[in-house]
Amino acid sequence: MLKVSNLTLSRGGRSLVNNLNFKVKSGEALLITGVNGSGKSTLASVIAGNFKADSGSVEISGRLGVLLQNIEIDFPISVEEFLDLAGTDVVNDELINHLISEEIRGKKITQLSVGQLQRVEIAQVLRINPDLYILDEPFSAQDKENTELLIEIFKKLKTKGKGILIINHIQLNLDGLIDEVLNLS
Protein backbone atom coordinates (compact mmCIF):
# COMPACT_ATOMS: atom_id res chain seq x y z
CA MET A 1 0.00 0.00 0.00
CA LEU A 2 2.61 2.55 1.10
CA LYS A 3 6.37 2.24 1.04
CA VAL A 4 8.61 5.17 1.97
CA SER A 5 12.28 4.60 1.19
CA ASN A 6 15.30 6.71 2.14
CA LEU A 7 13.15 9.86 2.27
CA THR A 8 14.91 13.11 3.09
CA LEU A 9 12.89 16.29 3.67
CA SER A 10 13.80 19.89 4.36
CA ARG A 11 11.75 23.06 4.51
CA GLY A 12 13.11 26.58 4.36
CA GLY A 13 16.67 25.31 4.38
CA ARG A 14 16.07 23.33 7.60
CA SER A 15 16.54 19.55 7.57
CA LEU A 16 13.46 17.73 8.89
CA VAL A 17 13.80 14.05 8.04
CA ASN A 18 16.84 12.09 6.88
CA ASN A 19 16.66 8.68 5.19
CA LEU A 20 13.23 7.76 6.57
CA ASN A 21 11.96 4.26 5.82
CA PHE A 22 8.60 2.71 6.66
CA LYS A 23 5.72 0.69 5.21
CA VAL A 24 1.98 0.56 5.75
CA LYS A 25 0.41 -2.67 4.53
CA SER A 26 -3.21 -3.61 4.01
CA GLY A 27 -5.00 -3.88 7.36
CA GLU A 28 -2.23 -2.08 9.26
CA ALA A 29 -2.09 1.25 11.04
CA LEU A 30 1.05 3.29 11.66
CA LEU A 31 1.20 6.25 14.03
CA ILE A 32 3.80 8.92 13.36
CA THR A 33 4.45 11.28 16.25
CA GLY A 34 6.92 14.04 16.93
CA VAL A 35 7.31 17.50 18.31
CA ASN A 36 6.04 20.55 16.46
CA GLY A 37 8.26 21.28 13.50
CA SER A 38 9.64 17.74 13.19
CA GLY A 39 8.27 17.31 9.65
CA LYS A 40 5.11 15.28 10.27
CA SER A 41 2.75 17.46 8.22
CA THR A 42 5.37 18.00 5.53
CA LEU A 43 5.69 14.22 5.29
CA ALA A 44 1.90 13.91 4.87
CA SER A 45 2.01 16.52 2.11
CA VAL A 46 4.84 14.68 0.34
CA ILE A 47 2.89 11.40 0.48
CA ALA A 48 -0.19 13.23 -0.85
CA GLY A 49 1.88 14.57 -3.74
CA ASN A 50 1.68 18.24 -2.70
CA PHE A 51 5.42 18.63 -2.03
CA LYS A 52 8.52 16.95 -3.37
CA ALA A 53 11.04 15.27 -1.12
CA ASP A 54 14.70 16.23 -1.37
CA SER A 55 15.48 12.58 -2.09
CA GLY A 56 14.06 9.12 -1.64
CA SER A 57 10.83 7.62 -2.86
CA VAL A 58 7.17 7.19 -1.97
CA GLU A 59 5.37 4.22 -3.53
CA ILE A 60 1.59 3.95 -3.24
CA SER A 61 -0.58 1.12 -4.49
CA GLY A 62 -4.33 1.54 -4.49
CA ARG A 63 -6.54 4.56 -3.98
CA LEU A 64 -5.29 7.23 -1.57
CA GLY A 65 -7.48 9.27 0.79
CA VAL A 66 -5.88 12.24 2.54
CA LEU A 67 -6.86 14.48 5.44
CA LEU A 68 -4.38 17.32 5.81
CA GLN A 69 -4.54 19.58 8.85
CA ASN A 70 -5.64 23.20 8.81
CA ILE A 71 -7.25 23.25 5.40
CA GLU A 72 -9.38 26.37 5.23
CA ILE A 73 -12.74 25.90 3.55
CA ASP A 74 -14.45 29.23 3.12
CA PHE A 75 -17.16 28.84 0.51
CA PRO A 76 -20.91 28.73 1.19
CA ILE A 77 -21.88 25.21 0.21
CA SER A 78 -23.84 22.76 2.31
CA VAL A 79 -22.28 19.81 4.08
CA GLU A 80 -24.07 17.47 1.62
CA GLU A 81 -22.64 19.39 -1.35
CA PHE A 82 -19.18 19.21 0.21
CA LEU A 83 -19.50 15.45 0.69
CA ASP A 84 -20.70 15.07 -2.90
CA LEU A 85 -17.42 16.63 -4.12
CA ALA A 86 -15.93 13.22 -3.31
CA GLY A 87 -18.57 11.50 -5.44
CA THR A 88 -22.17 10.55 -5.02
CA ASP A 89 -21.67 6.79 -4.83
CA VAL A 90 -22.20 6.50 -1.12
CA VAL A 91 -19.62 4.16 0.35
CA ASN A 92 -19.05 3.74 4.08
CA ASP A 93 -22.46 5.35 4.61
CA GLU A 94 -22.95 3.71 8.01
CA LEU A 95 -19.62 5.06 9.25
CA ILE A 96 -20.35 8.52 7.81
CA ASN A 97 -23.75 8.60 9.54
CA HIS A 98 -22.02 7.98 12.87
CA LEU A 99 -19.76 10.97 12.24
CA ILE A 100 -22.28 13.49 10.93
CA SER A 101 -25.70 14.09 12.43
CA GLU A 102 -28.69 15.17 10.34
CA GLU A 103 -28.43 18.58 12.03
CA ILE A 104 -24.89 19.04 10.74
CA ARG A 105 -25.82 17.77 7.26
CA GLY A 106 -28.31 20.63 6.92
CA LYS A 107 -25.76 23.36 7.64
CA LYS A 108 -23.42 25.31 5.42
CA ILE A 109 -19.72 24.48 5.76
CA THR A 110 -19.07 28.02 7.02
CA GLN A 111 -21.50 27.46 9.93
CA LEU A 112 -19.61 24.53 11.42
CA SER A 113 -17.36 24.49 14.45
CA VAL A 114 -13.76 23.43 13.91
CA GLY A 115 -14.48 19.95 15.30
CA GLN A 116 -17.61 19.51 13.18
CA LEU A 117 -15.73 20.61 10.06
CA GLN A 118 -12.93 18.16 10.81
CA ARG A 119 -15.45 15.29 11.08
CA VAL A 120 -17.07 16.36 7.79
CA GLU A 121 -13.63 16.37 6.12
CA ILE A 122 -12.99 12.86 7.46
CA ALA A 123 -16.43 11.78 6.19
CA GLN A 124 -15.52 13.09 2.74
CA VAL A 125 -12.36 10.95 2.78
CA LEU A 126 -14.47 7.96 3.89
CA ARG A 127 -16.81 8.55 0.98
CA ILE A 128 -14.10 8.02 -1.63
CA ASN A 129 -13.39 4.64 -0.01
CA PRO A 130 -9.60 4.69 -0.36
CA ASP A 131 -7.35 1.71 0.17
CA LEU A 132 -4.92 3.85 2.17
CA TYR A 133 -5.81 6.67 4.57
CA ILE A 134 -3.31 9.44 5.36
CA LEU A 135 -4.73 11.32 8.37
CA ASP A 136 -2.82 14.36 9.62
CA GLU A 137 -3.95 15.27 13.15
CA PRO A 138 -7.45 13.72 12.84
CA PHE A 139 -8.14 14.12 16.57
CA SER A 140 -6.86 17.69 17.05
CA ALA A 141 -10.28 19.37 17.19
CA GLN A 142 -12.22 16.50 18.75
CA ASP A 143 -13.56 16.03 22.24
CA LYS A 144 -13.12 12.70 24.06
CA GLU A 145 -16.39 11.22 22.77
CA ASN A 146 -15.69 12.01 19.12
CA THR A 147 -12.05 10.90 19.43
CA GLU A 148 -13.28 7.52 20.67
CA LEU A 149 -15.80 7.39 17.81
CA LEU A 150 -13.07 8.09 15.24
CA ILE A 151 -10.83 5.42 16.77
CA GLU A 152 -13.64 2.86 16.44
CA ILE A 153 -14.25 3.90 12.81
CA PHE A 154 -10.54 3.55 12.01
CA LYS A 155 -10.51 0.10 13.64
CA LYS A 156 -13.41 -0.97 11.38
CA LEU A 157 -11.50 0.28 8.35
CA LYS A 158 -8.49 -1.83 9.37
CA THR A 159 -10.67 -4.94 9.58
CA LYS A 160 -11.78 -4.18 6.01
CA GLY A 161 -8.13 -4.34 4.93
CA LYS A 162 -7.54 -0.59 4.71
CA GLY A 163 -4.10 0.83 5.47
CA ILE A 164 -3.98 3.79 7.84
CA LEU A 165 -1.25 6.31 8.54
CA ILE A 166 -2.10 8.64 11.42
CA ILE A 167 0.07 11.63 12.14
CA ASN A 168 -0.37 13.11 15.59
CA HIS A 169 1.83 15.41 17.64
CA ILE A 170 1.08 13.49 20.83
CA GLN A 171 0.77 9.77 21.32
CA LEU A 172 -2.82 9.06 22.28
CA ASN A 173 -4.09 5.82 23.74
CA LEU A 174 -4.86 4.08 20.46
CA ASP A 175 -4.88 0.51 21.77
CA GLY A 176 -6.21 -1.97 19.27
CA LEU A 177 -5.72 0.44 16.38
CA ILE A 178 -2.01 1.11 15.99
CA ASP A 179 0.40 -1.63 14.90
CA GLU A 180 3.56 0.46 14.99
CA VAL A 181 4.70 3.89 16.23
CA LEU A 182 7.35 5.98 14.50
CA ASN A 183 8.64 9.04 16.35
CA LEU A 184 10.20 11.79 14.22
CA SER A 185 11.62 13.71 17.18
C-alpha positions in Angstrom: 0.0 0.0 0.0 2.6 2.6 1.1 6.4 2.2 1.0 8.6 5.2 2.0 12.3 4.6 1.2 15.3 6.7 2.1 13.1 9.9 2.3 14.9 13.1 3.1 12.9 16.3 3.7 13.8 19.9 4.4 11.8 23.1 4.5 13.1 26.6 4.4 16.7 25.3 4.4 16.1 23.3 7.6 16.5 19.6 7.6 13.5 17.7 8.9 13.8 14.0 8.0 16.8 12.1 6.9 16.7 8.7 5.2 13.2 7.8 6.6 12.0 4.3 5.8 8.6 2.7 6.7 5.7 0.7 5.2 2.0 0.6 5.7 0.4 -2.7 4.5 -3.2 -3.6 4.0 -5.0 -3.9 7.4 -2.2 -2.1 9.3 -2.1 1.3 11.0 1.1 3.3 11.7 1.2 6.2 14.0 3.8 8.9 13.4 4.4 11.3 16.3 6.9 14.0 16.9 7.3 17.5 18.3 6.0 20.6 16.5 8.3 21.3 13.5 9.6 17.7 13.2 8.3 17.3 9.7 5.1 15.3 10.3 2.7 17.5 8.2 5.4 18.0 5.5 5.7 14.2 5.3 1.9 13.9 4.9 2.0 16.5 2.1 4.8 14.7 0.3 2.9 11.4 0.5 -0.2 13.2 -0.8 1.9 14.6 -3.7 1.7 18.2 -2.7 5.4 18.6 -2.0 8.5 16.9 -3.4 11.0 15.3 -1.1 14.7 16.2 -1.4 15.5 12.6 -2.1 14.1 9.1 -1.6 10.8 7.6 -2.9 7.2 7.2 -2.0 5.4 4.2 -3.5 1.6 3.9 -3.2 -0.6 1.1 -4.5 -4.3 1.5 -4.5 -6.5 4.6 -4.0 -5.3 7.2 -1.6 -7.5 9.3 0.8 -5.9 12.2 2.5 -6.9 14.5 5.4 -4.4 17.3 5.8 -4.5 19.6 8.8 -5.6 23.2 8.8 -7.3 23.2 5.4 -9.4 26.4 5.2 -12.7 25.9 3.5 -14.5 29.2 3.1 -17.2 28.8 0.5 -20.9 28.7 1.2 -21.9 25.2 0.2 -23.8 22.8 2.3 -22.3 19.8 4.1 -24.1 17.5 1.6 -22.6 19.4 -1.4 -19.2 19.2 0.2 -19.5 15.5 0.7 -20.7 15.1 -2.9 -17.4 16.6 -4.1 -15.9 13.2 -3.3 -18.6 11.5 -5.4 -22.2 10.6 -5.0 -21.7 6.8 -4.8 -22.2 6.5 -1.1 -19.6 4.2 0.3 -19.0 3.7 4.1 -22.5 5.4 4.6 -23.0 3.7 8.0 -19.6 5.1 9.2 -20.4 8.5 7.8 -23.7 8.6 9.5 -22.0 8.0 12.9 -19.8 11.0 12.2 -22.3 13.5 10.9 -25.7 14.1 12.4 -28.7 15.2 10.3 -28.4 18.6 12.0 -24.9 19.0 10.7 -25.8 17.8 7.3 -28.3 20.6 6.9 -25.8 23.4 7.6 -23.4 25.3 5.4 -19.7 24.5 5.8 -19.1 28.0 7.0 -21.5 27.5 9.9 -19.6 24.5 11.4 -17.4 24.5 14.5 -13.8 23.4 13.9 -14.5 19.9 15.3 -17.6 19.5 13.2 -15.7 20.6 10.1 -12.9 18.2 10.8 -15.4 15.3 11.1 -17.1 16.4 7.8 -13.6 16.4 6.1 -13.0 12.9 7.5 -16.4 11.8 6.2 -15.5 13.1 2.7 -12.4 11.0 2.8 -14.5 8.0 3.9 -16.8 8.6 1.0 -14.1 8.0 -1.6 -13.4 4.6 0.0 -9.6 4.7 -0.4 -7.3 1.7 0.2 -4.9 3.9 2.2 -5.8 6.7 4.6 -3.3 9.4 5.4 -4.7 11.3 8.4 -2.8 14.4 9.6 -4.0 15.3 13.2 -7.4 13.7 12.8 -8.1 14.1 16.6 -6.9 17.7 17.0 -10.3 19.4 17.2 -12.2 16.5 18.8 -13.6 16.0 22.2 -13.1 12.7 24.1 -16.4 11.2 22.8 -15.7 12.0 19.1 -12.0 10.9 19.4 -13.3 7.5 20.7 -15.8 7.4 17.8 -13.1 8.1 15.2 -10.8 5.4 16.8 -13.6 2.9 16.4 -14.2 3.9 12.8 -10.5 3.6 12.0 -10.5 0.1 13.6 -13.4 -1.0 11.4 -11.5 0.3 8.3 -8.5 -1.8 9.4 -10.7 -4.9 9.6 -11.8 -4.2 6.0 -8.1 -4.3 4.9 -7.5 -0.6 4.7 -4.1 0.8 5.5 -4.0 3.8 7.8 -1.2 6.3 8.5 -2.1 8.6 11.4 0.1 11.6 12.1 -0.4 13.1 15.6 1.8 15.4 17.6 1.1 13.5 20.8 0.8 9.8 21.3 -2.8 9.1 22.3 -4.1 5.8 23.7 -4.9 4.1 20.5 -4.9 0.5 21.8 -6.2 -2.0 19.3 -5.7 0.4 16.4 -2.0 1.1 16.0 0.4 -1.6 14.9 3.6 0.5 15.0 4.7 3.9 16.2 7.4 6.0 14.5 8.6 9.0 16.3 10.2 11.8 14.2 11.6 13.7 17.2 
